[in-house]
Amino acid sequence: METVVAVPLPPPNQAEMDELRMQSVERAAMTSSHFNQMTYEQLAQFHAQQEAMAKRMEDESSRQFAMAKAMEKNRLEQEESRAILLRQQEKLVRQQNELKRAMAEQARVSEAHQEMLRQASDAMRQQNYKVEELNQKVRRDSERWGLFAEATNQRSPFSSEQAAPTSPWVYNSSA
């Protein structure tokens, strides 16, 4: 800042006074013009900054809107995916339950078959015991009847050359 020192001068005449006034008015006009120019430049700079800021805000708003739209689309896709996955999961649970039922039915049928096989095995075992018993009885009877019973046992009841004897006392002439 400049320091202004006032030096008293001799009183001027009217022409000098007019000249001094004119210089003072010119200086004030120049200062005012310079001030107006600075104000205009500052306002222009302020408006440029405001426009740039408004553009950035508009761009940011557009970007946020696009992001919000993309997020909404993503959310909808996720909901759709969740719904599809839920349906698939329910389908898999149904299939698993059907398989469990089928396996349980197969186990039940298998158990019934095992029981039938066990019963058949028991019946065959009993028949085997009966056959064995009958074989024992036939052997005892064979021993009792001796050679006669043995000869009868060796003959085939279905021989094509002769009919089966109805009695051991029947005479066969071809023999």
C-alpha positions in Angstrom: 0.0 0.0 0.0 1.2 3.4 -0.9 1.6 6.3 1.6 0.2 9.5 0.4 1.7 12.7 1.8 -0.1 15.9 1.4 2.0 18.9 0.8 0.3 22.3 1.1 0.6 24.3 -2.2 -0.2 27.8 -2.9 -3.8 28.4 -3.8 -4.3 27.8 -7.4 -6.3 30.0 -9.8 -9.5 29.0 -11.4 -7.9 27.4 -14.5 -5.5 25.4 -12.5 -8.4 24.3 -10.3 -10.3 23.2 -13.3 -7.3 21.3 -14.6 -6.8 19.6 -11.2 -10.5 18.7 -11.1 -10.3 17.3 -14.6 -7.3 15.2 -13.7 -9.0 14.0 -10.5 -12.1 13.1 -12.5 -10.0 11.2 -15.1 -8.2 9.4 -12.4 -11.5 8.5 -10.7 -12.9 7.4 -14.1 -9.8 5.2 -14.7 -10.0 3.7 -11.3 -13.7 3.1 -11.7 -13.1 1.6 -15.2 -10.3 -0.6 -13.8 -12.5 -1.6 -10.9 -15.4 -2.4 -13.3 -13.0 -4.4 -15.5 -11.8 -6.4 -12.5 -15.4 -6.9 -11.3 -16.4 -8.1 -14.8 -13.5 -10.5 -15.0 -14.2 -11.9 -11.5 -17.9 -12.3 -12.4 -16.9 -14.0 -15.7 -14.6 -16.3 -13.8 -17.3 -17.0 -11.2 -19.8 -17.8 -13.9 -17.3 -20.1 -15.6 -16.7 -21.9 -12.3 -20.4 -22.1 -11.7 -21.0 -23.6 -15.2 -18.1 -26.1 -14.7 -19.5 -27.0 -11.3 -23.0 -27.4 -12.7 -21.6 -29.5 -15.5 -19.8 -31.7 -13.0 -22.9 -32.0 -10.9 -25.0 -32.9 -13.9 -22.4 -35.5 -15.0 -22.3 -36.9 -11.4 -26.0 -36.9 -11.2 -26.2 -38.7 -14.5 -23.6 -41.2 -13.3 -25.4 -41.8 -10.1 -28.7 -42.2 -11.9 -27.1 -44.7 -14.3 -25.5 -46.5 -11.3 -28.9 -46.6 -9.5 -30.5 -47.9 -12.6 -27.8 -50.6 -12.9 -28.1 -51.5 -9.2 -31.9 -51.8 -9.6 -31.4 -54.1 -12.7 -28.8 -56.1 -10.7 -31.3 -56.4 -7.8 -34.0 -57.6 -10.1 -31.7 -60.1 -11.7 -30.6 -61.3 -8.2 -34.2 -61.7 -7.2 -34.9 -63.6 -10.4 -31.9 -65.8 -9.8 -32.9 -66.4 -6.2 -36.4 -67.4 -7.4 -34.9 -69.8 -10.0 -32.5 -71.3 -7.4 -35.4 -71.7 -4.9 -37.5 -73.5 -7.5 -34.5 -75.7 -8.4 -33.9 -76.4 -4.8 -37.5 -77.3 -4.2 -37.4 -79.6 -7.3 -34.2 -81.3 -6.0 -35.9 -81.8 -2.5 -38.9 -83.4 -4.2 -36.6 -85.6 -6.3 -34.7 -86.5 -3.2 -37.8 -87.4 -1.3 -39.1 -89.4 -4.3 -35.7 -91.3 -4.4 -36.0 -91.9 -0.6 -39.5 -93.3 -1.0 -38.4 -95.4 -3.9 -35.4 -96.7 -1.9 -37.6 -97.4 1.1 -40.0 -99.3 -1.2 -37.1 -101.2 -2.7 -35.8 -102.0 0.7 -39.2 -103.2 1.8 -39.6 -105.3 -1.4 -36.0 -106.6 -0.9 -36.8 -107.5 2.7 -40.0 -109.3 1.6 -38.0 -111.2 -1.0 -35.4 -112.1 1.6 -38.2 -113.3 3.9 -39.7 -115.4 1.0 -36.2 -116.8 0.3 -35.8 -117.7 4.0 -39.2 -119.4 4.1 -38.4 -121.2 0.8 -35.1 -122.3 2.3 -36.8 -123.5 5.5 -39.3 -125.4 3.4 -36.6 -127.0 1.3 -34.7 -127.9 4.4 -37.8 -129.5 5.8 -38.3 -131.4 2.5 -34.7 -132.4 2.5 -35.2 -133.8 6.1 -38.3 -135.6 4.9 -36.5 -137.0 1.8 -33.6 -138.1 4.1 -36.1 -139.7 6.5 -37.8 -141.5 3.6 -34.4 -142.7 2.3 -33.6 -144.0 5.8 -36.9 -145.8 5.8 -36.4 -147.2 2.3 -33.0 -148.5 3.3 -34.4 -150.1 6.4 -37.2 -151.6 4.4 -34.6 -152.8 1.8 -32.6 -154.4 4.4 -35.8 -156.1 5.7 -36.8 -157.4 2.3 -33.4 -158.4 1.4 -32.3 -159.3 -2.1 -35.9 -159.3 -3.4 -36.4 -155.7 -2.5 -33.0 -154.8 -4.0 -33.9 -156.4 -7.3 -37.2 -154.5 -7.4 -35.5 -151.2 -6.6 -33.1 -151.7 -9.5 -35.8 -152.3 -12.1 -37.0 -149.2 -14.0 -40.7 -148.7 -13.6 -40.8 -147.0 -17.1 -39.0 -149.7 -19.1 -40.1 -149.7 -22.7 -39.7 -153.5 -23.1 -42.0 -154.6 -20.3 -44.7 -153.2 -18.1 -44.0 -152.5 -14.5 -45.0 -155.5 -12.4 -48.0 -155.0 -10.2 -47.0 -157.7 -7.9 -43.6 -159.3 -7.0 -45.2 -162.7 -7.7 -46.0 -162.1 -11.4 -44.0 -164.3 -13.7 -42.2 -162.7 -16.6 -41.3 -165.0 -19.4 -38.9 -162.7 -21.2 -36.7 -162.5 -18.1 
